[in-house]
């Protein structure tokens, strides 16, 4: 099987992995990762790295539809707007919400106190995943696109 990657690209990748402490076993595991996992890694790199680092470094924003700023709107309106304007690509997805959830309640309160943050890039079966503080934890729920969104329901997006 021939590779579409140049020798220079492969050398650069190998050098970067070695400098980051990767072993030959790690590289084998990467090669054995499933397509979905590899696509997820690629997409994360294209979006600027992992979401937790992006939040800490201030490379994210809490985005609201214009109608949310002064009242409310339906989720379908928000989703259509995100798709039509190209803003959807910058929104977080379900896996990124789960990564935020694992950081715990203190992290969530520090960055999102009083808000439920939505992962619009993972709309499924007419529902949007979101994280919200509940007691001493951060819970993941799904909200229907037909429901109402208000100002404390922002989309989390990369800037």
C-alpha positions in Angstrom: 0.0 0.0 0.0 1.5 3.3 -1.0 1.2 6.4 1.2 0.0 9.8 -0.1 2.2 11.4 2.5 5.6 12.7 1.6 8.8 11.5 3.2 9.2 15.0 4.7 5.8 15.0 6.2 6.4 11.6 7.8 9.8 12.6 9.1 8.3 15.8 10.6 5.5 13.8 12.3 7.9 11.3 13.6 10.2 14.0 15.0 7.3 15.8 16.7 6.0 12.6 18.2 9.5 11.6 19.5 9.9 15.1 21.0 6.6 14.7 22.8 7.8 11.4 24.4 5.9 9.0 22.2 7.2 5.5 22.0 7.0 3.0 19.1 4.2 1.3 21.1 2.3 4.6 21.2 2.7 5.0 17.4 1.4 1.4 16.9 -1.6 2.2 19.0 -2.3 5.3 17.0 -2.1 3.3 13.8 -4.6 0.8 15.3 -7.1 3.5 16.3 -10.4 3.3 14.6 -11.5 5.7 11.9 -13.8 7.7 14.2 -11.1 8.2 16.8 -8.6 9.4 14.2 -11.1 11.8 12.7 -11.8 13.1 16.2 -8.1 13.7 16.7 -7.7 15.4 13.4 -10.8 17.6 14.0 -9.5 18.6 17.4 -6.2 19.6 15.9 -7.9 21.7 13.2 -10.0 23.5 15.8 -7.0 24.4 17.8 -6.4 21.6 20.3 -8.4 20.2 23.2 -11.4 22.2 24.5 -10.2 22.5 28.1 -7.0 24.2 27.0 -8.9 26.4 24.7 -11.2 27.5 27.6 -8.3 28.1 30.0 -6.4 30.1 27.3 -9.5 32.3 26.5 -10.0 30.9 23.0 -13.7 30.2 23.5 -16.8 32.3 23.7 -20.3 31.9 25.0 -22.4 32.8 21.9 -26.0 33.8 21.9 -28.4 34.2 19.0 -29.6 37.8 18.8 -33.1 36.9 20.0 -31.7 35.2 23.1 -30.0 38.5 24.1 -33.3 40.3 24.5 -35.7 37.5 25.2 -35.9 34.0 23.8 -36.0 31.9 20.7 -36.5 28.2 19.7 -33.6 25.9 19.3 -34.5 25.2 15.7 -33.9 28.9 14.9 -30.5 28.9 16.6 -29.5 25.7 14.8 -30.5 27.0 11.4 -28.7 30.2 12.0 -25.5 28.4 13.1 -25.7 26.3 9.9 -26.5 29.1 7.5 -23.7 31.4 8.8 -21.0 28.8 9.1 -20.8 29.3 12.9 -21.7 25.7 13.6 -18.1 24.5 12.8 -16.8 26.4 15.8 -19.3 25.0 18.2 -18.3 22.3 20.6 -19.5 18.7 20.3 -20.6 15.9 22.6 -17.1 14.6 23.2 -15.8 18.1 24.1 -18.7 18.6 26.5 -17.7 15.3 28.2 -14.1 16.5 28.5 -15.4 19.6 30.2 -17.6 17.5 32.5 -14.6 15.5 33.6 -12.9 18.6 34.9 -15.5 18.8 37.6 -17.7 21.4 39.3 -15.0 23.9 40.3 -13.8 24.2 36.7 -17.4 24.5 35.5 -18.3 27.2 38.0 -15.2 29.2 37.3 -15.9 29.4 33.6 -19.7 28.9 33.2 -21.4 29.8 36.5 -25.1 30.1 36.2 -25.2 28.9 32.6 -26.0 25.7 30.7 -23.6 25.3 27.8 -24.6 23.7 24.6 -22.7 21.5 22.1 -24.5 22.4 18.9 -22.2 20.4 16.7 -23.7 17.2 18.1 -27.4 17.7 17.4 -29.0 14.3 17.1 -32.6 13.3 16.6 -33.8 16.8 17.2 -31.9 17.2 20.5 -28.9 19.2 21.6 -26.5 18.1 24.4 -25.6 20.5 27.2 -23.9 20.7 30.5 -25.3 22.2 33.6 -24.4 22.6 37.2 -26.5 20.4 39.5 -25.7 20.4 43.2 -22.0 19.5 43.4 -21.7 18.0 40.0 -21.8 18.8 36.3 -24.5 16.8 34.5 -25.0 16.1 30.8 -28.5 16.4 29.4 -30.2 16.8 26.0 -32.7 19.5 25.1 -35.2 19.4 22.2 -34.8 21.8 19.3 -38.5 22.8 19.7 -37.8 24.1 23.2 -37.2 27.7 24.2 -33.6 29.1 24.6 -32.9 32.1 26.8 -29.8 34.1 27.7 -28.4 31.6 30.2 -28.3 28.9 27.4 -25.3 29.9 25.3 -23.5 27.9 22.7 -19.9 27.3 23.6 -17.7 28.1 20.5 -14.1 28.5 19.7 -13.2 32.1 18.8 
